[in-house]
Structures are given as C-alpha cells and as structure tokens.
Amino acid sequence: LAPCHFRSPGFVAGPPRARSGHGRRPDGMVPWGIIMMCIPKNNRCFRAFADCGIGFCVERRKAVLKFVVLSNFVGFILCSIGFIGGFSDGGVVMQRLYWARMQGPERVAYAGIKSQCTAIDYEANLGLCSPIADVDCDKQRLPTECSLCQEQSAIMVGPIIIALITYMTLERNTFLRYKGKDSVQVKTMACFASFFGGANLFSVLVAYWKTCIAFAHKYEDFDASMGLGLKLLVYGGTGLKLVSGLLHASLPVEGESSDLSEEESDEDNPDFEHEDYNRNDDESLRR
C-alpha cells in the first residue's frame, strides 16, 4: 500500500531530479491491500495457510492474541510519537524526537522530515529552524547529499500515515480472532497487514537513513546519527508489526478451517453420499 520510491545513493544512478514545490507522487502506487482482500480464499493454498499453526502458540491461543492486541497498541503509539517528532517545527519536540543529528566542523543541526534546526550549542538548544523544502542545496557544502535527503523527506509522510492505518486494520482483525470471529479472510489480512506493512515501512525508513544519515561516514569531518523519533518508528512500525504477523501465522483458523476441510473431503469423495443412499435403499427393500 505504501509508496516506496527510493532516492538514495544506493538505489538511483545519476544526479537527482529537481523537486517541485508540491513534492512528487511516487511511482508504482498499487492498491495491494484491496487486491489481497478481494482474492477468493476458498482454494487449497489459503486452506492450508488457515490450518498452519505452532503447537506452543495453539495451546495458549487466548494469551497469544492478548499479547498481539497489546503489542499492536504499543506499536501504534510508538509510530505516532515518531511521526510527531519527524513532523515537528522545532522546540522541545524536535530536541527530544528528532530523526537525524548532523554535526560538521562549524555547526550541529537536527532534522525530521519537515524542518531542520541549527543548534546554538552542543547541548541541543535549538536556534533557527527552517523547512527542509526551503533549503537551497546548491549553497550547501554537500549539495548532492542535501538534495537526496530533501527529496526523500518529501515522500515520507504518506508511508507513515499508511503504516498507522494498517496498524488499525491489524488491531481490528486481531480483535475479531480473539472474540472467536475467525476466518481465512481475517487471518490472511492480519498477516498481510503485518508483513507487507512492516516491510514496506522499513524500506522507506532505510531509504531515509541512507540518504540523510549513512552518507556521513564518507567524510572525516562530518558525522550523523539516528534520533529517537526514527528509532521509535523502526521499533514500533516494523519490529512489533512483524512480531504480530508471526504470531498470527502461528495460530490456525478456528471453526471455519475445519468446516472447509469437511467440505473438501466430501468433494474429494463423491461416492460417499451414493453409498449411504444405496445402503438406505437396501434396508428399505428388506423391510
């Protein structure tokens, strides 16, 4: 669901393109979630997936689902805090929840995805803050790296919002399974939201890290490091979400999968019904 269009030194060849004042719409936005939701789940592959489980988790089904509900809630909160830090304009929020800290020979700067602030001193007391989109990279010491970071920052809002939405759908499906309203559809969409949503957000966070932080190791007098806001998104938006997906996959579907198996057994043995009919017919003749 999330746009994961990379613009980092490791993923693009050639100079960066100029970005417009309104940003760019990332390429390749495909509604994978809608496609997955509409795929029929009555084939053998989905039935086999519905029956998958791990004995340890199956024996503790209620406890596992309670943990997943709590894990999803904590992950959503961590994602929200990280997003607030990245979207801040400065002040105490930027001081505590910045995404990147960049230190050069002349100054120290803190940045999110919306603004960057210059520190008055090395204790992170922030001075002048300005929108990242307004930075003139041609006048910076590292213009290419500045342009790449500027472009990547402009497309980060969408994936994070989608990550929060997928957390809400994941929590809904987890709650349905906990309440006994389980189905192949519910398990499939819960795992899809976990694995696809977590991996997709992780990919755009890695792109931000490569464009705005990791390049610093090339320069002896320049250093950059991850901030708390970015770490919260990594832990909450990807780590906990992938754990939830693994736990969902370890629990078989209750009720519906066994019904499907019985239907499949009847379909695979069409003579079974005829044998019962013939047996009843013979008994009636004897009488």
C-alpha positions in Angstrom: 0.0 0.0 0.0 2.7 2.5 0.9 4.7 4.2 -1.8 8.3 3.0 -1.5 10.1 5.0 -4.2 13.8 5.3 -3.2 16.0 8.2 -4.0 19.2 7.3 -2.3 22.8 6.8 -3.4 22.4 3.0 -3.3 19.2 2.9 -5.4 19.5 5.6 -8.1 22.0 6.4 -10.8 22.7 9.8 -12.0 22.1 13.3 -10.4 18.9 13.9 -8.5 16.0 15.5 -10.3 14.6 18.8 -9.2 11.6 18.5 -7.0 8.6 20.8 -7.3 7.3 22.9 -4.6 4.4 20.4 -4.1 6.6 17.3 -4.0 6.2 14.3 -6.2 3.7 11.5 -6.4 5.8 8.3 -6.0 5.7 5.9 -8.9 4.1 2.4 -8.8 1.4 3.0 -6.2 -0.6 -0.2 -6.4 -3.6 -0.9 -4.0 -2.1 -4.2 -2.9 -4.3 -4.4 0.2 -7.5 -4.1 -1.9 -6.3 -6.7 -4.3 -5.4 -9.1 -1.4 -8.8 -8.5 0.2 -10.7 -9.4 -2.9 -8.8 -12.6 -3.8 -11.1 -15.6 -3.2 -9.9 -17.6 -0.1 -11.6 -20.9 -0.9 -8.7 -22.6 -2.7 -6.2 -25.2 -1.3 -3.4 -22.7 -0.7 -5.4 -20.5 1.6 -7.0 -23.5 3.3 -3.5 -24.9 4.0 -2.5 -21.5 5.3 -5.6 -21.4 7.6 -4.6 -24.7 9.2 -1.0 -23.7 9.8 0.0 -23.4 13.5 2.6 -23.9 16.1 1.6 -26.2 19.0 3.1 -23.9 21.7 1.0 -21.0 20.5 -2.1 -23.0 19.7 -2.2 -24.3 23.3 -2.0 -20.6 24.6 -4.2 -19.1 21.9 -6.0 -16.5 24.1 -2.8 -15.4 25.8 -1.1 -15.0 22.4 -3.9 -12.9 21.0 -4.0 -10.8 24.1 -0.3 -10.1 23.7 -0.8 -9.3 20.0 -3.6 -6.8 20.9 -1.2 -5.1 23.4 1.7 -5.2 21.0 -0.3 -3.5 18.3 -1.4 -0.8 20.6 2.1 -0.1 21.8 3.4 -0.1 18.2 0.7 2.3 17.1 1.7 4.7 20.0 5.4 4.5 19.1 4.7 5.1 15.4 2.5 8.1 16.3 5.2 9.6 18.6 7.9 9.1 15.9 5.7 10.7 13.3 5.1 13.7 15.6 8.8 14.1 16.1 9.6 13.9 12.4 6.8 16.4 11.6 7.7 19.0 14.3 8.8 22.5 13.5 11.3 22.8 16.4 11.2 23.4 20.1 11.1 20.7 22.7 9.6 18.1 20.4 12.5 18.4 17.9 15.0 18.4 20.7 13.7 15.1 22.0 12.3 13.3 19.0 14.5 14.4 16.1 15.2 11.9 13.3 18.7 12.9 12.4 21.6 14.7 14.1 24.2 16.1 11.7 27.5 17.5 13.1 30.0 19.4 10.9 33.1 21.4 11.7 31.1 24.6 12.0 27.6 23.6 13.4 25.3 21.0 14.6 21.8 20.5 13.1 18.8 18.4 13.9 16.2 17.3 11.4 13.0 15.5 10.9 11.0 15.2 7.6 9.6 18.7 7.7 12.1 21.0 9.4 15.8 21.3 10.2 17.1 23.3 13.1 20.6 24.6 13.9 21.8 24.1 17.5 23.1 27.1 19.4 25.4 24.8 21.3 26.3 21.2 21.6 23.6 20.7 24.3 20.9 20.6 21.6 19.5 24.1 22.5 17.9 24.9 19.1 18.2 28.2 17.4 16.9 29.0 13.9 14.6 26.4 12.3 13.5 26.3 8.7 11.5 24.0 6.4 13.6 21.3 4.7 11.9 22.1 1.4 13.2 25.7 1.5 16.8 24.8 1.9 18.9 25.8 -1.1 21.1 22.8 -1.5 23.3 24.5 -4.2 24.6 26.7 -1.4 25.4 23.8 1.0 28.7 22.2 1.5 27.3 18.8 0.3 24.8 19.7 -2.4 24.2 16.3 -3.8 23.6 14.7 -0.4 21.4 17.6 0.6 19.2 17.2 -2.5 18.8 13.5 -2.0 17.8 13.9 1.7 15.4 16.7 0.7 13.7 14.6 -1.8 13.4 11.5 0.5 12.0 13.6 3.3 9.3 15.0 1.0 7.8 11.5 0.4 7.9 10.1 3.9 4.5 11.4 5.2 2.4 9.0 3.0 4.1 5.8 4.1 3.9 6.7 7.7 0.2 7.5 7.6 -0.4 4.2 5.8 1.6 2.4 8.4 -0.7 3.9 11.1 -3.8 2.9 9.1 -2.6 -0.7 8.6 -2.0 -0.9 12.4 -5.7 -0.1 12.9 -6.8 -2.8 10.5 -4.4 -5.2 12.1 -5.8 -4.5 15.5 -9.4 -4.9 14.2 -8.5 -8.4 12.7 -6.7 -9.4 15.9 -9.7 -8.4 18.0 -12.0 -10.5 15.7 -9.8 -13.5 16.1 -9.7 -13.0 19.9 -13.5 -12.8 20.0 -13.9 -16.1 18.1 -15.0 -14.4 14.8 -12.1 -16.1 13.0 -11.9 -16.9 9.3 -9.4 -17.4 6.5 -10.0 -13.8 5.4 -9.3 -12.4 8.8 -6.1 -14.4 9.3 -4.9 -13.6 5.8 -5.5 -9.9 6.1 -3.9 -9.7 9.6 -0.7 -11.4 8.3 -0.7 -9.2 5.1 -1.0 -6.0 7.2 1.8 -7.2 9.4 4.3 -8.4 6.9 3.6 -6.1 3.9 3.0 -3.0 6.1 6.1 -3.6 8.3 8.4 -4.5 5.5 7.2 -1.6 3.3 7.7 1.0 6.1 11.1 -0.5 6.9 12.2 0.0 3.3 11.3 3.7 3.3 13.0 4.2 6.7 16.1 2.6 5.3 16.0 4.9 2.3 15.8 7.9 4.7 18.7 6.5 6.7 20.8 6.0 3.6 20.1 9.5 2.2 20.2 11.6 5.3 22.4 9.8 7.8 24.6 6.9 6.4 26.5 9.1 3.9 28.3 10.8 6.7 30.9 8.0 7.0 32.4 9.2 3.7 33.7 12.4 5.3 36.2 12.6 8.2 34.9 16.0 9.5 31.2 15.2 9.2 29.1 12.9 11.4 25.4 12.0 11.5 23.4 9.7 13.7 19.8 8.4 14.2 17.5 10.2 16.6 14.9 8.8 18.9 11.9 9.6 16.6 13.3 7.5 13.8 14.2 4.7 16.2 10.6 4.6 17.6 9.3 4.1 14.0 11.8 1.3 13.4 10.8 -0.5 16.6 7.1 0.3 16.6 6.3 0.4 12.9 8.4 -2.5 11.8 9.6 -4.7 14.6 6.4 -5.1 16.6 4.3 -5.3 13.5 6.4 -8.2 12.1 6.2 -10.0 15.5 2.4 -9.7 15.4 2.4 -11.2 11.9 4.5 -14.2 13.0 2.1 -14.8 15.9 -1.0 -14.6 13.7 0.6 -17.0 11.3 1.3 -19.5 14.2 -2.4 -19.7 15.1 -4.7 -21.8 12.9 -8.2 -20.5 12.0 -10.8 -21.7 14.5 -14.0 -23.2 13.2 -14.0 -22.2 9.6 -11.0 -24.2 8.5 -12.4 -27.4 9.9 -15.7 -26.8 8.1 -13.8 -26.1 4.9 -11.8 -29.4 5.3 -15.0 -31.3 5.7 -16.5 -29.8 2.6 -13.3 -30.5 0.7 -13.4 -34.1 2.0 -16.9 -34.5 0.7 -15.9 -33.0 -2.7 -13.0 -35.4 -2.9 -15.2 -38.4 -2.2 -18.4 -38.0 -4.3 -19.2 -41.8 -3.9 -19.6 -41.4 -0.2 -23.1 -39.9 -0.5 -24.2 -42.5 -3.0 -23.0 -45.4 -0.8 -25.2 -44.0 2.1 -28.1 -43.7 -0.3 -27.7 -47.3 -1.6 -27.4 -48.7 1.9 -30.6 -47.0 3.0 -32.3 -48.2 -0.2 -31.3 -51.8 0.6 -32.7 -51.6 4.1 -36.0 -50.3 2.9 -36.2 -53.3 0.4 -35.6 -55.8 3.1 -38.4 -54.3 5.1 
